[in-house]
Amino acid sequence: MKALKIEMIHDVVCSWCPIGYANLKQALKNLAIEADISFLPSELNPGMGPKGATQLLVDVLNKNPATTFVVIDEVSIDN
């Protein structure tokens, strides 16, 4: 039987990608399907700056602080 070819888009910082991969492998095993899985790189947020998610949080809070339930007095961002 010929193996099914699967190309999975994956971002190394995405916490959902390994979960999806584990579920895919389990489904293939349960259905007794042979598959050749390859990974294609992708950035989930290519616009994120070098300061990462911390800067993103600061930007969101500065735009509309009323949407949060937590008050942040100071956020330290390493250069």
N, CA, C and O atoms as a Tripos MOL2 file, in Angstrom:
@<TRIPOS>MOLECULE
protein
  316   315    79     0     0
PROTEIN
NO_CHARGES

@<TRIPOS>ATOM
      1 N           0.8420   -1.1860    0.0000 N.3       1 MET1
      2 CA          0.0000    0.0000    0.0000 C.3       1 MET1
      3 C           0.8840    1.2440    0.0000 C.2       1 MET1
      4 O           1.8850    1.2950    0.7140 O.2       1 MET1
      5 N           0.5230    2.2300   -0.7830 N.am      2 LYS2
      6 CA          1.2780    3.4660   -0.8800 C.3       2 LYS2
      7 C           0.9620    4.3620    0.3240 C.2       2 LYS2
      8 O          -0.1890    4.4750    0.7440 O.2       2 LYS2
      9 N           2.0200    5.0030    0.8730 N.am      3 ALA3
     10 CA          1.8360    5.8660    2.0390 C.3       3 ALA3
     11 C           1.1940    7.1930    1.6300 C.2       3 ALA3
     12 O           1.4890    7.7440    0.5690 O.2       3 ALA3
     13 N           0.3290    7.6810    2.4770 N.am      4 LEU4
     14 CA         -0.3150    8.9640    2.2850 C.3       4 LEU4
     15 C           0.7180   10.0570    2.5550 C.2       4 LEU4
     16 O           1.4220    9.9980    3.5630 O.2       4 LEU4
     17 N           0.8200   11.0480    1.6740 N.am      5 LYS5
     18 CA          1.7600   12.1400    1.8690 C.3       5 LYS5
     19 C           1.0400   13.2950    2.5570 C.2       5 LYS5
     20 O           0.0330   13.7980    2.0590 O.2       5 LYS5
     21 N           1.5700   13.7110    3.7140 N.am      6 ILE6
     22 CA          0.9750   14.8070    4.4740 C.3       6 ILE6
     23 C           2.0410   15.8750    4.6840 C.2       6 ILE6
     24 O           3.1360   15.5830    5.1630 O.2       6 ILE6
     25 N           1.7190   17.0960    4.3290 N.am      7 GLU7
     26 CA          2.5960   18.2260    4.6000 C.3       7 GLU7
     27 C           1.9410   19.0660    5.6880 C.2       7 GLU7
     28 O           0.8460   19.5970    5.5010 O.2       7 GLU7
     29 N           2.6170   19.1840    6.8210 N.am      8 MET8
     30 CA          2.0640   19.8940    7.9710 C.3       8 MET8
     31 C           2.7930   21.2240    8.1380 C.2       8 MET8
     32 O           4.0190   21.2650    8.2420 O.2       8 MET8
     33 N           2.0280   22.2980    8.1630 N.am      9 ILE9
     34 CA          2.6150   23.6170    8.3950 C.3       9 ILE9
     35 C           2.8570   23.7560    9.8900 C.2       9 ILE9
     36 O           1.9740   23.4930   10.7060 O.2       9 ILE9
     37 N           4.0820   24.1760   10.2370 N.am     10 HIS10
     38 CA          4.4940   24.1400   11.6350 C.3      10 HIS10
     39 C           5.3050   25.3790   11.9900 C.2      10 HIS10
     40 O           6.2040   25.7770   11.2490 O.2      10 HIS10
     41 N           4.9820   25.9840   13.1240 N.am     11 ASP11
     42 CA          5.7690   27.0710   13.6910 C.3      11 ASP11
     43 C           6.3900   26.5460   14.9780 C.2      11 ASP11
     44 O           5.6830   26.0440   15.8510 O.2      11 ASP11
     45 N           7.7040   26.6600   15.0970 N.am     12 VAL12
     46 CA          8.3890   26.0550   16.2430 C.3      12 VAL12
     47 C           7.9810   26.6620   17.5790 C.2      12 VAL12
     48 O           8.1490   26.0110   18.6100 O.2      12 VAL12
     49 N           7.4550   27.8740   17.6020 N.am     13 VAL13
     50 CA          7.0280   28.4700   18.8630 C.3      13 VAL13
     51 C           5.5410   28.2720   19.1490 C.2      13 VAL13
     52 O           5.0500   28.6930   20.1960 O.2      13 VAL13
     53 N           4.8310   27.6420   18.2360 N.am     14 CYS14
     54 CA          3.3990   27.4030   18.4150 C.3      14 CYS14
     55 C           3.1750   26.2100   19.3390 C.2      14 CYS14
     56 O           3.6300   25.1010   19.0590 O.2      14 CYS14
     57 N           2.4770   26.4470   20.4320 N.am     15 SER15
     58 CA          2.2220   25.3480   21.3690 C.3      15 SER15
     59 C           1.1540   24.3780   20.8620 C.2      15 SER15
     60 O           1.0530   23.2650   21.3780 O.2      15 SER15
     61 N           0.3650   24.7650   19.8760 N.am     16 TRP16
     62 CA         -0.6770   23.8950   19.3400 C.3      16 TRP16
     63 C          -0.1530   22.9340   18.2830 C.2      16 TRP16
     64 O          -0.7500   21.8810   18.0580 O.2      16 TRP16
     65 N           0.9670   23.2830   17.6240 N.am     17 CYS17
     66 CA          1.4960   22.4330   16.5570 C.3      17 CYS17
     67 C           1.8560   21.0210   17.0410 C.2      17 CYS17
     68 O           1.4740   20.0520   16.3850 O.2      17 CYS17
     69 N           2.5780   20.8640   18.1630 N.am     18 PRO18
     70 CA          2.8620   19.5070   18.6400 C.3      18 PRO18
     71 C           1.6000   18.7460   19.0520 C.2      18 PRO18
     72 O           1.5310   17.5250   18.9070 O.2      18 PRO18
     73 N           0.6120   19.4670   19.5620 N.am     19 ILE19
     74 CA         -0.6520   18.8270   19.9370 C.3      19 ILE19
     75 C          -1.3530   18.3060   18.6900 C.2      19 ILE19
     76 O          -1.8380   17.1750   18.6750 O.2      19 ILE19
     77 N          -1.4080   19.1230   17.6510 N.am     20 GLY20
     78 CA         -2.0150   18.6940   16.3940 C.3      20 GLY20
     79 C          -1.2710   17.5340   15.7700 C.2      20 GLY20
     80 O          -1.8840   16.6130   15.2290 O.2      20 GLY20
     81 N           0.0590   17.5760   15.8430 N.am     21 TYR21
     82 CA          0.8750   16.4850   15.2990 C.3      21 TYR21
     83 C           0.6180   15.1790   16.0600 C.2      21 TYR21
     84 O           0.4810   14.1210   15.4460 O.2      21 TYR21
     85 N           0.5520   15.2510   17.3870 N.am     22 ALA22
     86 CA          0.2770   14.0560   18.1960 C.3      22 ALA22
     87 C          -1.1110   13.4900   17.8710 C.2      22 ALA22
     88 O          -1.2830   12.2740   17.7790 O.2      22 ALA22
     89 N          -2.0900   14.3670   17.7000 N.am     23 ASN23
     90 CA         -3.4410   13.9080   17.3420 C.3      23 ASN23
     91 C          -3.4720   13.2720   15.9580 C.2      23 ASN23
     92 O          -4.1480   12.2660   15.7430 O.2      23 ASN23
     93 N          -2.7340   13.8660   15.0220 N.am     24 LEU24
     94 CA         -2.6510   13.3100   13.6790 C.3      24 LEU24
     95 C          -2.0250   11.9120   13.7040 C.2      24 LEU24
     96 O          -2.5330   10.9820   13.0780 O.2      24 LEU24
     97 N          -0.9120   11.7780   14.4380 N.am     25 LYS25
     98 CA         -0.2560   10.4730   14.5190 C.3      25 LYS25
     99 C          -1.1670    9.4270   15.1560 C.2      25 LYS25
    100 O          -1.2060    8.2800   14.7090 O.2      25 LYS25
    101 N          -1.8960    9.8170   16.1930 N.am     26 GLN26
    102 CA         -2.8100    8.8850   16.8550 C.3      26 GLN26
    103 C          -3.9420    8.4740   15.9190 C.2      26 GLN26
    104 O          -4.3210    7.3030   15.8840 O.2      26 GLN26
    105 N          -4.4810    9.4200   15.1630 N.am     27 ALA27
    106 CA         -5.5630    9.1040   14.2160 C.3      27 ALA27
    107 C          -5.0620    8.1580   13.1320 C.2      27 ALA27
    108 O          -5.7530    7.2070   12.7670 O.2      27 ALA27
    109 N          -3.8530    8.4190   12.6130 N.am     28 LEU28
    110 CA         -3.2880    7.5300   11.5950 C.3      28 LEU28
    111 C          -3.0810    6.1190   12.1470 C.2      28 LEU28
    112 O          -3.3190    5.1280   11.4570 O.2      28 LEU28
    113 N          -2.6350    6.0470   13.3970 N.am     29 LYS29
    114 CA         -2.4330    4.7440   14.0310 C.3      29 LYS29
    115 C          -3.7730    4.0260   14.2220 C.2      29 LYS29
    116 O          -3.8880    2.8350   13.9330 O.2      29 LYS29
    117 N          -4.7870    4.7550   14.7090 N.am     30 ASN30
    118 CA         -6.1030    4.1550   14.9440 C.3      30 ASN30
    119 C          -6.7390    3.6400   13.6610 C.2      30 ASN30
    120 O          -7.4530    2.6380   13.6730 O.2      30 ASN30
    121 N          -6.4780    4.3240   12.5630 N.am     31 LEU31
    122 CA         -7.0630    3.9400   11.2780 C.3      31 LEU31
    123 C          -6.1420    3.0480   10.4450 C.2      31 LEU31
    124 O          -6.4740    2.6730    9.3210 O.2      31 LEU31
    125 N          -4.9880    2.7180   11.0090 N.am     32 ALA32
    126 CA         -3.9960    1.8740   10.3340 C.3      32 ALA32
    127 C          -3.6190    2.4280    8.9570 C.2      32 ALA32
    128 O          -3.5780    1.7040    7.9620 O.2      32 ALA32
    129 N          -3.3460    3.7340    8.9330 N.am     33 ILE33
    130 CA         -2.9540    4.4020    7.6970 C.3      33 ILE33
    131 C          -1.4640    4.7230    7.7680 C.2      33 ILE33
    132 O          -0.9910    5.3160    8.7370 O.2      33 ILE33
    133 N          -0.7380    4.3270    6.7380 N.am     34 GLU34
    134 CA          0.6720    4.6820    6.6540 C.3      34 GLU34
    135 C           0.7680    6.0720    6.0400 C.2      34 GLU34
    136 O           0.0850    6.3790    5.0630 O.2      34 GLU34
    137 N           1.6230    6.9090    6.6220 N.am     35 ALA35
    138 CA          1.7500    8.2660    6.1090 C.3      35 ALA35
    139 C           3.1970    8.7160    6.1600 C.2      35 ALA35
    140 O           3.9570    8.3460    7.0550 O.2      35 ALA35
    141 N           3.5510    9.5200    5.1810 N.am     36 ASP36
    142 CA          4.8490   10.1680    5.1220 C.3      36 ASP36
    143 C           4.5800   11.6360    5.4550 C.2      36 ASP36
    144 O           4.0430   12.3810    4.6350 O.2      36 ASP36
    145 N           4.9620   12.0410    6.6710 N.am     37 ILE37
    146 CA          4.6650   13.3950    7.1380 C.3      37 ILE37
    147 C           5.9090   14.2620    6.9970 C.2      37 ILE37
    148 O           6.9910   13.8930    7.4530 O.2      37 ILE37
    149 N           5.7440   15.4110    6.3630 N.am     38 SER38
    150 CA          6.8320   16.3740    6.2850 C.3      38 SER38
    151 C           6.3220   17.7110    6.8180 C.2      38 SER38
    152 O           5.1260   18.0000    6.7820 O.2      38 SER38
    153 N           7.2440   18.5040    7.3030 N.am     39 PHE39
    154 CA          6.8750   19.7750    7.9240 C.3      39 PHE39
    155 C           7.2930   20.9460    7.0480 C.2      39 PHE39
    156 O           8.3990   20.9690    6.5080 O.2      39 PHE39
    157 N           6.4020   21.9090    6.9150 N.am     40 LEU40
    158 CA          6.6740   23.1350    6.1930 C.3      40 LEU40
    159 C           6.7530   24.2630    7.2230 C.2      40 LEU40
    160 O           5.8470   24.4060    8.0440 O.2      40 LEU40
    161 N           7.8140   25.0610    7.1930 N.am     41 PRO41
    162 CA          7.9470   26.1280    8.1800 C.3      41 PRO41
    163 C           6.9790   27.2740    7.9120 C.2      41 PRO41
    164 O           6.6240   27.5690    6.7710 O.2      41 PRO41
    165 N           6.5740   27.8950    8.9850 N.am     42 SER42
    166 CA          5.6990   29.0590    8.8830 C.3      42 SER42
    167 C           5.8400   29.8750   10.1600 C.2      42 SER42
    168 O           6.0660   29.3200   11.2350 O.2      42 SER42
    169 N           5.7070   31.1940   10.0420 N.am     43 GLU43
    170 CA          5.6800   32.0620   11.2160 C.3      43 GLU43
    171 C           4.2380   32.4680   11.4550 C.2      43 GLU43
    172 O           3.5850   33.0100   10.5630 O.2      43 GLU43
    173 N           3.7390   32.2090   12.6570 N.am     44 LEU44
    174 CA          2.3630   32.5850   12.9670 C.3      44 LEU44
    175 C           2.1960   34.0930   13.0510 C.2      44 LEU44
    176 O           1.1410   34.6280   12.7090 O.2      44 LEU44
    177 N           3.2380   34.7770   13.5050 N.am     45 ASN45
    178 CA          3.1570   36.2260   13.6350 C.3      45 ASN45
    179 C           4.4570   36.8460   13.1190 C.2      45 ASN45
    180 O           5.3110   37.2380   13.9140 O.2      45 ASN45
    181 N           4.6140   36.9370   11.8000 N.am     46 PRO46
    182 CA          5.8610   37.4670   11.2450 C.3      46 PRO46
    183 C           6.0970   38.9400   11.5770 C.2      46 PRO46
    184 O           7.2250   39.4170   11.4510 O.2      46 PRO46
    185 N           5.0800   39.6590   11.9920 N.am     47 GLY47
    186 CA          5.2230   41.0650   12.3270 C.3      47 GLY47
    187 C           5.6960   41.3240   13.7410 C.2      47 GLY47
    188 O           5.9170   42.4750   14.1170 O.2      47 GLY47
    189 N           5.8570   40.2580   14.5440 N.am     48 MET48
    190 CA          6.2670   40.4480   15.9220 C.3      48 MET48
    191 C           7.7000   40.9610   15.9670 C.2      48 MET48
    192 O           8.5860   40.4230   15.3020 O.2      48 MET48
    193 N           7.9110   41.9870   16.7420 N.am     49 GLY49
    194 CA          9.2250   42.6040   16.8510 C.3      49 GLY49
    195 C          10.1840   41.7960   17.7050 C.2      49 GLY49
    196 O           9.8160   40.7580   18.2550 O.2      49 GLY49
    197 N          11.4180   42.2780   17.8130 N.am     50 PRO50
    198 CA         12.4500   41.5570   18.5690 C.3      50 PRO50
    199 C          12.1570   41.4660   20.0620 C.2      50 PRO50
    200 O          12.7430   40.6310   20.7520 O.2      50 PRO50
    201 N          11.2650   42.3050   20.5720 N.am     51 LYS51
    202 CA         10.9310   42.2570   21.9940 C.3      51 LYS51
    203 C           9.8450   41.2330   22.2930 C.2      51 LYS51
    204 O           9.5180   40.9970   23.4560 O.2      51 LYS51
    205 N           9.2910   40.6310   21.2630 N.am     52 GLY52
    206 CA          8.3800   39.5020   21.4120 C.3      52 GLY52
    207 C           7.0190   39.8460   21.9660 C.2      52 GLY52
    208 O           6.5140   40.9540   21.7900 O.2      52 GLY52
    209 N           6.4290   38.8580   22.6470 N.am     53 ALA53
    210 CA          5.0510   38.9640   23.1200 C.3      53 ALA53
    211 C           4.8970   40.0140   24.2150 C.2      53 ALA53
    212 O           3.8080   40.5620   24.3850 O.2      53 ALA53
    213 N           5.9540   40.3030   24.9560 N.am     54 THR54
    214 CA          5.8600   41.3210   26.0070 C.3      54 THR54
    215 C           5.5210   42.6700   25.3940 C.2      54 THR54
    216 O           4.6740   43.3960   25.9160 O.2      54 THR54
    217 N           6.1790   43.0120   24.2850 N.am     55 GLN55
    218 CA          5.8820   44.2870   23.6250 C.3      55 GLN55
    219 C           4.4680   44.2700   23.0540 C.2      55 GLN55
    220 O           3.7780   45.2890   23.0770 O.2      55 GLN55
    221 N           4.0380   43.1300   22.5480 N.am     56 LEU56
    222 CA          2.6840   43.0060   22.0270 C.3      56 LEU56
    223 C           1.6600   43.2900   23.1290 C.2      56 LEU56
    224 O           0.6740   43.9870   22.8930 O.2      56 LEU56
    225 N           1.8890   42.7570   24.3210 N.am     57 LEU57
    226 CA          1.0000   42.9820   25.4610 C.3      57 LEU57
    227 C           0.9780   44.4600   25.8300 C.2      57 LEU57
    228 O          -0.0910   45.0220   26.0690 O.2      57 LEU57
    229 N           2.1460   45.0930   25.8770 N.am     58 VAL58
    230 CA          2.2140   46.5180   26.2040 C.3      58 VAL58
    231 C           1.4490   47.3310   25.1740 C.2      58 VAL58
    232 O           0.7150   48.2500   25.5350 O.2      58 VAL58
    233 N           1.6110   47.0060   23.8910 N.am     59 ASP59
    234 CA          0.8970   47.7250   22.8400 C.3      59 ASP59
    235 C          -0.6130   47.5850   22.9870 C.2      59 ASP59
    236 O          -1.3490   48.5590   22.8230 O.2      59 ASP59
    237 N          -1.0730   46.3830   23.2930 N.am     60 VAL60
    238 CA         -2.5120   46.1490   23.4600 C.3      60 VAL60
    239 C          -3.0360   46.9220   24.6600 C.2      60 VAL60
    240 O          -4.0940   47.5460   24.5790 O.2      60 VAL60
    241 N          -2.3110   46.8890   25.7700 N.am     61 LEU61
    242 CA         -2.7510   47.6060   26.9670 C.3      61 LEU61
    243 C          -2.7700   49.1160   26.7370 C.2      61 LEU61
    244 O          -3.6590   49.8080   27.2330 O.2      61 LEU61
    245 N          -1.8000   49.6250   25.9930 N.am     62 ASN62
    246 CA         -1.7630   51.0560   25.7160 C.3      62 ASN62
    247 C          -2.9150   51.4960   24.8260 C.2      62 ASN62
    248 O          -3.3890   52.6250   24.9570 O.2      62 ASN62
    249 N          -3.3810   50.6330   23.9220 N.am     63 LYS63
    250 CA         -4.4740   50.9840   23.0250 C.3      63 LYS63
    251 C          -5.8110   51.0210   23.7520 C.2      63 LYS63
    252 O          -6.6170   51.9250   23.5320 O.2      63 LYS63
    253 N          -6.0500   50.0230   24.6330 N.am     64 ASN64
    254 CA         -7.3390   49.9510   25.3170 C.3      64 ASN64
    255 C          -7.1700   49.2530   26.6620 C.2      64 ASN64
    256 O          -7.4770   48.0670   26.7820 O.2      64 ASN64
    257 N          -6.6890   49.9700   27.6740 N.am     65 PRO65
    258 CA         -6.4470   49.3350   28.9700 C.3      65 PRO65
    259 C          -7.7080   48.8320   29.6670 C.2      65 PRO65
    260 O          -7.6140   48.0050   30.5730 O.2      65 PRO65
    261 N          -8.8790   49.3080   29.2690 N.am     66 ALA66
    262 CA        -10.1250   48.8840   29.9110 C.3      66 ALA66
    263 C         -10.5120   47.4560   29.5570 C.2      66 ALA66
    264 O         -11.3900   46.8820   30.2010 O.2      66 ALA66
    265 N          -9.8790   46.8730   28.5500 N.am     67 THR67
    266 CA        -10.2390   45.5180   28.1440 C.3      67 THR67
    267 C          -9.5560   44.4500   28.9850 C.2      67 THR67
    268 O          -9.8190   43.2620   28.7980 O.2      67 THR67
    269 N          -8.6960   44.8420   29.8960 N.am     68 THR68
    270 CA         -7.9640   43.8650   30.7020 C.3      68 THR68
    271 C          -8.5300   43.8040   32.1090 C.2      68 THR68
    272 O          -9.1890   44.7370   32.5690 O.2      68 THR68
    273 N          -8.2680   42.7040   32.7830 N.am     69 PHE69
    274 CA         -8.6970   42.5140   34.1590 C.3      69 PHE69
    275 C          -7.5290   42.6490   35.1260 C.2      69 PHE69
    276 O          -7.7150   42.5900   36.3410 O.2      69 PHE69
    277 N          -6.3410   42.8290   34.5970 N.am     70 VAL70
    278 CA         -5.1400   42.9080   35.4160 C.3      70 VAL70
    279 C          -4.5060   44.2760   35.2250 C.2      70 VAL70
    280 O          -4.3830   44.7660   34.1030 O.2      70 VAL70
    281 N          -4.1060   44.8840   36.3320 N.am     71 VAL71
    282 CA         -3.4160   46.1590   36.2510 C.3      71 VAL71
    283 C          -1.9220   45.8770   36.3200 C.2      71 VAL71
    284 O          -1.4510   45.2160   37.2440 O.2      71 VAL71
    285 N          -1.1890   46.3750   35.3510 N.am     72 ILE72
    286 CA          0.2550   46.1960   35.3230 C.3      72 ILE72
    287 C           0.8880   47.5450   35.6270 C.2      72 ILE72
    288 O           0.7100   48.5060   34.8790 O.2      72 ILE72
    289 N           1.6380   47.6120   36.7470 N.am     73 ASP73
    290 CA          2.2860   48.8580   37.1250 C.3      73 ASP73
    291 C           3.5020   49.1430   36.2740 C.2      73 ASP73
    292 O           3.7390   50.2860   35.8830 O.2      73 ASP73
    293 N           4.2910   48.0910   35.9790 N.am     74 GLU74
    294 CA          5.5100   48.2860   35.2130 C.3      74 GLU74
    295 C           5.8220   47.0020   34.4700 C.2      74 GLU74
    296 O           5.6830   45.9090   35.0180 O.2      74 GLU74
    297 N           6.2350   47.1320   33.2490 N.am     75 VAL75
    298 CA          6.6700   45.9840   32.4540 C.3      75 VAL75
    299 C           8.1010   46.2390   32.0470 C.2      75 VAL75
    300 O           8.4110   47.2670   31.4430 O.2      75 VAL75
    301 N           8.9700   45.3100   32.3750 N.am     76 SER76
    302 CA         10.3820   45.4350   32.0100 C.3      76 SER76
    303 C          10.6230   44.7240   30.6950 C.2      76 SER76
    304 O          10.2840   43.5500   30.5420 O.2      76 SER76
    305 N          11.2110   45.4410   29.7410 N.am     77 ILE77
    306 CA         11.5180   44.8530   28.4470 C.3      77 ILE77
    307 C          13.0240   44.9520   28.2440 C.2      77 ILE77
    308 O          13.5950   46.0420   28.2450 O.2      77 ILE77
    309 N          13.6560   43.7930   28.0700 N.am     78 ASP78
    310 CA         15.0850   43.7570   27.8140 C.3      78 ASP78
    311 C          15.3700   44.2210   26.3960 C.2      78 ASP78
    312 O          14.6190   43.9170   25.4700 O.2      78 ASP78
    313 N          16.4480   44.9520   26.2370 N.am     79 ASN79
    314 CA         16.8380   45.3920   24.8940 C.3      79 ASN79
    315 C          17.7110   44.3740   24.2380 C.2      79 ASN79
    316 O          18.1390   44.5690   23.1000 O.2      79 ASN79
@<TRIPOS>BOND
     1     1     2 1
     2     2     3 1
     3     3     4 2
     4     3     5 am
     5     5     6 1
     6     6     7 1
     7     7     8 2
     8     7     9 am
     9     9    10 1
    10    10    11 1
    11    11    12 2
    12    11    13 am
    13    13    14 1
    14    14    15 1
    15    15    16 2
    16    15    17 am
    17    17    18 1
    18    18    19 1
    19    19    20 2
    20    19    21 am
    21    21    22 1
    22    22    23 1
    23    23    24 2
    24    23    25 am
    25    25    26 1
    26    26    27 1
    27    27    28 2
    28    27    29 am
    29    29    30 1
    30    30    31 1
    31    31    32 2
    32    31    33 am
    33    33    34 1
    34    34    35 1
    35    35    36 2
    36    35    37 am
    37    37    38 1
    38    38    39 1
    39    39    40 2
    40    39    41 am
    41    41    42 1
    42    42    43 1
    43    43    44 2
    44    43    45 am
    45    45    46 1
    46    46    47 1
    47    47    48 2
    48    47    49 am
    49    49    50 1
    50    50    51 1
    51    51    52 2
    52    51    53 am
    53    53    54 1
    54    54    55 1
    55    55    56 2
    56    55    57 am
    57    57    58 1
    58    58    59 1
    59    59    60 2
    60    59    61 am
    61    61    62 1
    62    62    63 1
    63    63    64 2
    64    63    65 am
    65    65    66 1
    66    66    67 1
    67    67    68 2
    68    67    69 am
    69    69    70 1
    70    70    71 1
    71    71    72 2
    72    71    73 am
    73    73    74 1
    74    74    75 1
    75    75    76 2
    76    75    77 am
    77    77    78 1
    78    78    79 1
    79    79    80 2
    80    79    81 am
    81    81    82 1
    82    82    83 1
    83    83    84 2
    84    83    85 am
    85    85    86 1
    86    86    87 1
    87    87    88 2
    88    87    89 am
    89    89    90 1
    90    90    91 1
    91    91    92 2
    92    91    93 am
    93    93    94 1
    94    94    95 1
    95    95    96 2
    96    95    97 am
    97    97    98 1
    98    98    99 1
    99    99   100 2
   100    99   101 am
   101   101   102 1
   102   102   103 1
   103   103   104 2
   104   103   105 am
   105   105   106 1
   106   106   107 1
   107   107   108 2
   108   107   109 am
   109   109   110 1
   110   110   111 1
   111   111   112 2
   112   111   113 am
   113   113   114 1
   114   114   115 1
   115   115   116 2
   116   115   117 am
   117   117   118 1
   118   118   119 1
   119   119   120 2
   120   119   121 am
   121   121   122 1
   122   122   123 1
   123   123   124 2
   124   123   125 am
   125   125   126 1
   126   126   127 1
   127   127   128 2
   128   127   129 am
   129   129   130 1
   130   130   131 1
   131   131   132 2
   132   131   133 am
   133   133   134 1
   134   134   135 1
   135   135   136 2
   136   135   137 am
   137   137   138 1
   138   138   139 1
   139   139   140 2
   140   139   141 am
   141   141   142 1
   142   142   143 1
   143   143   144 2
   144   143   145 am
   145   145   146 1
   146   146   147 1
   147   147   148 2
   148   147   149 am
   149   149   150 1
   150   150   151 1
   151   151   152 2
   152   151   153 am
   153   153   154 1
   154   154   155 1
   155   155   156 2
   156   155   157 am
   157   157   158 1
   158   158   159 1
   159   159   160 2
   160   159   161 am
   161   161   162 1
   162   162   163 1
   163   163   164 2
   164   163   165 am
   165   165   166 1
   166   166   167 1
   167   167   168 2
   168   167   169 am
   169   169   170 1
   170   170   171 1
   171   171   172 2
   172   171   173 am
   173   173   174 1
   174   174   175 1
   175   175   176 2
   176   175   177 am
   177   177   178 1
   178   178   179 1
   179   179   180 2
   180   179   181 am
   181   181   182 1
   182   182   183 1
   183   183   184 2
   184   183   185 am
   185   185   186 1
   186   186   187 1
   187   187   188 2
   188   187   189 am
   189   189   190 1
   190   190   191 1
   191   191   192 2
   192   191   193 am
   193   193   194 1
   194   194   195 1
   195   195   196 2
   196   195   197 am
   197   197   198 1
   198   198   199 1
   199   199   200 2
   200   199   201 am
   201   201   202 1
   202   202   203 1
   203   203   204 2
   204   203   205 am
   205   205   206 1
   206   206   207 1
   207   207   208 2
   208   207   209 am
   209   209   210 1
   210   210   211 1
   211   211   212 2
   212   211   213 am
   213   213   214 1
   214   214   215 1
   215   215   216 2
   216   215   217 am
   217   217   218 1
   218   218   219 1
   219   219   220 2
   220   219   221 am
   221   221   222 1
   222   222   223 1
   223   223   224 2
   224   223   225 am
   225   225   226 1
   226   226   227 1
   227   227   228 2
   228   227   229 am
   229   229   230 1
   230   230   231 1
   231   231   232 2
   232   231   233 am
   233   233   234 1
   234   234   235 1
   235   235   236 2
   236   235   237 am
   237   237   238 1
   238   238   239 1
   239   239   240 2
   240   239   241 am
   241   241   242 1
   242   242   243 1
   243   243   244 2
   244   243   245 am
   245   245   246 1
   246   246   247 1
   247   247   248 2
   248   247   249 am
   249   249   250 1
   250   250   251 1
   251   251   252 2
   252   251   253 am
   253   253   254 1
   254   254   255 1
   255   255   256 2
   256   255   257 am
   257   257   258 1
   258   258   259 1
   259   259   260 2
   260   259   261 am
   261   261   262 1
   262   262   263 1
   263   263   264 2
   264   263   265 am
   265   265   266 1
   266   266   267 1
   267   267   268 2
   268   267   269 am
   269   269   270 1
   270   270   271 1
   271   271   272 2
   272   271   273 am
   273   273   274 1
   274   274   275 1
   275   275   276 2
   276   275   277 am
   277   277   278 1
   278   278   279 1
   279   279   280 2
   280   279   281 am
   281   281   282 1
   282   282   283 1
   283   283   284 2
   284   283   285 am
   285   285   286 1
   286   286   287 1
   287   287   288 2
   288   287   289 am
   289   289   290 1
   290   290   291 1
   291   291   292 2
   292   291   293 am
   293   293   294 1
   294   294   295 1
   295   295   296 2
   296   295   297 am
   297   297   298 1
   298   298   299 1
   299   299   300 2
   300   299   301 am
   301   301   302 1
   302   302   303 1
   303   303   304 2
   304   303   305 am
   305   305   306 1
   306   306   307 1
   307   307   308 2
   308   307   309 am
   309   309   310 1
   310   310   311 1
   311   311   312 2
   312   311   313 am
   313   313   314 1
   314   314   315 1
   315   315   316 2
@<TRIPOS>SUBSTRUCTURE
     1 MET1         2 RESIDUE 1 A MET
     2 LYS2         6 RESIDUE 1 A LYS
     3 ALA3        10 RESIDUE 1 A ALA
     4 LEU4        14 RESIDUE 1 A LEU
     5 LYS5        18 RESIDUE 1 A LYS
     6 ILE6        22 RESIDUE 1 A ILE
     7 GLU7        26 RESIDUE 1 A GLU
     8 MET8        30 RESIDUE 1 A MET
     9 ILE9        34 RESIDUE 1 A ILE
    10 HIS10       38 RESIDUE 1 A HIS
    11 ASP11       42 RESIDUE 1 A ASP
    12 VAL12       46 RESIDUE 1 A VAL
    13 VAL13       50 RESIDUE 1 A VAL
    14 CYS14       54 RESIDUE 1 A CYS
    15 SER15       58 RESIDUE 1 A SER
    16 TRP16       62 RESIDUE 1 A TRP
    17 CYS17       66 RESIDUE 1 A CYS
    18 PRO18       70 RESIDUE 1 A PRO
    19 ILE19       74 RESIDUE 1 A ILE
    20 GLY20       78 RESIDUE 1 A GLY
    21 TYR21       82 RESIDUE 1 A TYR
    22 ALA22       86 RESIDUE 1 A ALA
    23 ASN23       90 RESIDUE 1 A ASN
    24 LEU24       94 RESIDUE 1 A LEU
    25 LYS25       98 RESIDUE 1 A LYS
    26 GLN26      102 RESIDUE 1 A GLN
    27 ALA27      106 RESIDUE 1 A ALA
    28 LEU28      110 RESIDUE 1 A LEU
    29 LYS29      114 RESIDUE 1 A LYS
    30 ASN30      118 RESIDUE 1 A ASN
    31 LEU31      122 RESIDUE 1 A LEU
    32 ALA32      126 RESIDUE 1 A ALA
    33 ILE33      130 RESIDUE 1 A ILE
    34 GLU34      134 RESIDUE 1 A GLU
    35 ALA35      138 RESIDUE 1 A ALA
    36 ASP36      142 RESIDUE 1 A ASP
    37 ILE37      146 RESIDUE 1 A ILE
    38 SER38      150 RESIDUE 1 A SER
    39 PHE39      154 RESIDUE 1 A PHE
    40 LEU40      158 RESIDUE 1 A LEU
    41 PRO41      162 RESIDUE 1 A PRO
    42 SER42      166 RESIDUE 1 A SER
    43 GLU43      170 RESIDUE 1 A GLU
    44 LEU44      174 RESIDUE 1 A LEU
    45 ASN45      178 RESIDUE 1 A ASN
    46 PRO46      182 RESIDUE 1 A PRO
    47 GLY47      186 RESIDUE 1 A GLY
    48 MET48      190 RESIDUE 1 A MET
    49 GLY49      194 RESIDUE 1 A GLY
    50 PRO50      198 RESIDUE 1 A PRO
    51 LYS51      202 RESIDUE 1 A LYS
    52 GLY52      206 RESIDUE 1 A GLY
    53 ALA53      210 RESIDUE 1 A ALA
    54 THR54      214 RESIDUE 1 A THR
    55 GLN55      218 RESIDUE 1 A GLN
    56 LEU56      222 RESIDUE 1 A LEU
    57 LEU57      226 RESIDUE 1 A LEU
    58 VAL58      230 RESIDUE 1 A VAL
    59 ASP59      234 RESIDUE 1 A ASP
    60 VAL60      238 RESIDUE 1 A VAL
    61 LEU61      242 RESIDUE 1 A LEU
    62 ASN62      246 RESIDUE 1 A ASN
    63 LYS63      250 RESIDUE 1 A LYS
    64 ASN64      254 RESIDUE 1 A ASN
    65 PRO65      258 RESIDUE 1 A PRO
    66 ALA66      262 RESIDUE 1 A ALA
    67 THR67      266 RESIDUE 1 A THR
    68 THR68      270 RESIDUE 1 A THR
    69 PHE69      274 RESIDUE 1 A PHE
    70 VAL70      278 RESIDUE 1 A VAL
    71 VAL71      282 RESIDUE 1 A VAL
    72 ILE72      286 RESIDUE 1 A ILE
    73 ASP73      290 RESIDUE 1 A ASP
    74 GLU74      294 RESIDUE 1 A GLU
    75 VAL75      298 RESIDUE 1 A VAL
    76 SER76      302 RESIDUE 1 A SER
    77 ILE77      306 RESIDUE 1 A ILE
    78 ASP78      310 RESIDUE 1 A ASP
    79 ASN79      314 RESIDUE 1 A ASN
